[in-house]
Amino acid sequence: MIPAQFDYARPGSIDEAVSALSAAGEDAKVLAGGQSLIPVLRLRLAYPSTVVDLGRVPELRGVRDDGDAIVIGAMTTHHEVLNDPLVREHAPLIAQATHTVADPQVRHRGTFGGALAHADPAGDLGAVALALGAEFVANGPGGERRIPAQDFFVDYLTTALSGDEILTAVRVPKLGDGWSSHYEKFNRVAQAWSIVAVAALVRRSNGSIAEARIGLTNMGSTPLRASAVEQALAGADASAQAVGAAAEHAAEGTSAPSDLNGKADYREHLARVLTRRALLAAGGI
Ligand SMILES: Cc1cc2nc3c(=O)[nH]c(=O)nc-3n(C[C@H](O)[C@H](O)[C@H](O)COP(=O)(O)OP(=O)(O)OC[C@H]3O[C@@H](n4cnc5c(N)ncnc54)[C@H](O)[C@@H]3O)c2cc1C
């Protein structure tokens, strides 16, 4: 199919992008890698009056060191994120999860910020950002603001960004000493979306689990934290038995969807199994 007609703006800076978006009004859409937006336009599921293409805004691209955090530009492609030395050193969970996103073609075009702004609950990066305690940097007519990950994902395909804001970067705290991580994804075929996936971070101390952080992919309309598991693990033995018992709480507080890939109770089962696997791998148990 052919998309409906739209005006096209190609700004060269963040300020120009914000101006173009504000000038275009409510029906404007930002274009990043186009891997989700272009199919939606072609099917006429969206018909924006203006498309603001961020492809020529160099400030939005790349990863930089900012002391206790790394800052990933929104237009950094999945491929660039995956191969970035700062990401690999300070946020290996992002590299591991990004490696499971789609196929090499999509990863060369799709962007880190585009995937997060799209906010598909089956997308892999939301749960990772949530578990890592990332902070989203947005720019709009009122200037810059920062949004903690737990406030960024509002509902299915809906974020805290307003229509005249763009996501410019994501700040990811560097993993401190003692932390290790693992992303466990379950999909029907290779290079496909998650049916369920689990992002786990574990801090071990003297044979115990001092702290754990767990993000769940596709267990509700937004990425979720498995808070009951995190509480059960605080101070628990770093043993397979303790991890298995805690992982039994993984589906608590979730509202898994039922679709052609699986019913809600199947996803709840997957959440428990994958949480156990992710924690064992993350903790080296
Ligand atoms: C075949 C296929 C398989 C895939 N498999 C997976 C998978 O396994 N796991 C996974 O996580 N993802 C998967 N994806 C999605 C992929 O990660 C996309 O890259 C991502 O969803 C969209 O990123 P994009 O840069 O292409 O954004 P676009 O398609 O350009 O934009 C997506 C949406 O986000 C908005 N947006 C984009 N950037 C910004 C910004 N900076 N500020 C404000 N709004 C913005 C756009 O307006 C649009 O609404 C798959 C995609 C395809 C085509």
Ligand as a Chemical Component Dictionary entry (heavy atoms), coordinates in Angstrom:
data_LIG
# 
_chem_comp.id                   LIG 
_chem_comp.type                 NON-POLYMER 
_chem_comp.pdbx_formal_charge   0 
_chem_comp.three_letter_code    LIG 
# 
loop_
_chem_comp_atom.comp_id 
_chem_comp_atom.atom_id 
_chem_comp_atom.alt_atom_id 
_chem_comp_atom.type_symbol 
_chem_comp_atom.charge 
_chem_comp_atom.model_Cartn_x 
_chem_comp_atom.model_Cartn_y 
_chem_comp_atom.model_Cartn_z 
_chem_comp_atom.pdbx_ordinal 
LIG C1  C1  C 0 11.097 -7.542 11.201 1  
LIG C2  C2  C 0 11.275 -6.774 12.490 2  
LIG C3  C3  C 0 11.585 -7.477 13.641 3  
LIG C4  C4  C 0 11.761 -6.800 14.834 4  
LIG N1  N1  N 0 12.093 -7.516 15.952 5  
LIG C5  C5  C 0 12.297 -6.878 17.119 6  
LIG C6  C6  C 0 12.687 -7.596 18.283 7  
LIG O1  O1  O 0 12.890 -8.818 18.280 8  
LIG N2  N2  N 0 12.854 -6.886 19.430 9  
LIG C7  C7  C 0 12.680 -5.534 19.489 10 
LIG O2  O2  O 0 12.859 -4.956 20.546 11 
LIG N3  N3  N 0 12.338 -4.824 18.390 12 
LIG C8  C8  C 0 12.145 -5.470 17.223 13 
LIG N4  N4  N 0 11.812 -4.741 16.104 14 
LIG C9  C9  C 0 11.630 -3.278 16.196 15 
LIG C10 C10 C 0 12.958 -2.556 16.020 16 
LIG O3  O3  O 0 13.646 -2.582 17.255 17 
LIG C11 C11 C 0 12.731 -1.088 15.599 18 
LIG O4  O4  O 0 13.971 -0.587 15.331 19 
LIG C12 C12 C 0 12.083 -0.193 16.614 20 
LIG O5  O5  O 0 10.854 -0.643 17.075 21 
LIG C13 C13 C 0 11.804 1.192  16.025 22 
LIG O6  O6  O 0 12.973 1.873  15.899 23 
LIG P1  P1  P 0 13.167 2.877  14.702 24 
LIG O7  O7  O 0 14.418 3.628  14.958 25 
LIG O8  O8  O 0 13.058 2.148  13.420 26 
LIG O9  O9  O 0 11.947 3.884  14.913 27 
LIG P2  P2  P 0 10.742 4.408  13.912 28 
LIG O10 O10 O 0 10.158 3.237  13.257 29 
LIG O11 O11 O 0 11.345 5.451  13.028 30 
LIG O12 O12 O 0 9.836  5.069  14.964 31 
LIG C14 C14 C 0 9.055  4.284  15.847 32 
LIG C15 C15 C 0 8.138  5.187  16.684 33 
LIG O13 O13 O 0 8.892  5.916  17.653 34 
LIG C16 C16 C 0 8.792  7.337  17.420 35 
LIG N5  N5  N 0 10.140 7.865  17.617 36 
LIG C17 C17 C 0 11.280 7.358  17.071 37 
LIG N6  N6  N 0 12.340 8.049  17.497 38 
LIG C18 C18 C 0 11.877 9.017  18.316 39 
LIG C19 C19 C 0 12.511 10.056 19.068 40 
LIG N7  N7  N 0 13.842 10.205 19.075 41 
LIG N8  N8  N 0 11.725 10.870 19.806 42 
LIG C20 C20 C 0 10.377 10.715 19.816 43 
LIG N9  N9  N 0 9.728  9.743  19.136 44 
LIG C21 C21 C 0 10.466 8.904  18.396 45 
LIG C22 C22 C 0 8.268  7.488  16.005 46 
LIG O14 O14 O 0 7.541  8.676  15.833 47 
LIG C23 C23 C 0 7.393  6.251  15.871 48 
LIG O15 O15 O 0 6.139  6.466  16.465 49 
LIG C24 C24 C 0 11.616 -5.384 14.888 50 
LIG C25 C25 C 0 11.304 -4.675 13.725 51 
LIG C26 C26 C 0 11.134 -5.347 12.528 52 
LIG C27 C27 C 0 10.818 -4.565 11.284 53 
# 
loop_
_chem_comp_bond.comp_id 
_chem_comp_bond.atom_id_1 
_chem_comp_bond.atom_id_2 
_chem_comp_bond.value_order 
_chem_comp_bond.pdbx_ordinal 
LIG C1  C2  SING 1  
LIG C2  C3  SING 2  
LIG C2  C26 DOUB 3  
LIG C3  C4  DOUB 4  
LIG C4  N1  SING 5  
LIG C4  C24 SING 6  
LIG N1  C5  DOUB 7  
LIG C5  C6  SING 8  
LIG C5  C8  SING 9  
LIG C6  O1  DOUB 10 
LIG C6  N2  SING 11 
LIG N2  C7  SING 12 
LIG C7  O2  DOUB 13 
LIG C7  N3  SING 14 
LIG N3  C8  DOUB 15 
LIG C8  N4  SING 16 
LIG N4  C9  SING 17 
LIG N4  C24 SING 18 
LIG C9  C10 SING 19 
LIG C10 O3  SING 20 
LIG C10 C11 SING 21 
LIG C11 O4  SING 22 
LIG C11 C12 SING 23 
LIG C12 O5  SING 24 
LIG C12 C13 SING 25 
LIG C13 O6  SING 26 
LIG O6  P1  SING 27 
LIG P1  O7  DOUB 28 
LIG P1  O8  SING 29 
LIG P1  O9  SING 30 
LIG O9  P2  SING 31 
LIG P2  O10 DOUB 32 
LIG P2  O11 SING 33 
LIG P2  O12 SING 34 
LIG O12 C14 SING 35 
LIG C14 C15 SING 36 
LIG C15 O13 SING 37 
LIG C15 C23 SING 38 
LIG O13 C16 SING 39 
LIG C16 N5  SING 40 
LIG C16 C22 SING 41 
LIG N5  C17 SING 42 
LIG N5  C21 SING 43 
LIG C17 N6  DOUB 44 
LIG N6  C18 SING 45 
LIG C18 C19 SING 46 
LIG C18 C21 DOUB 47 
LIG C19 N7  SING 48 
LIG C19 N8  DOUB 49 
LIG N8  C20 SING 50 
LIG C20 N9  DOUB 51 
LIG N9  C21 SING 52 
LIG C22 O14 SING 53 
LIG C22 C23 SING 54 
LIG C23 O15 SING 55 
LIG C24 C25 DOUB 56 
LIG C25 C26 SING 57 
LIG C26 C27 SING 58 
# 
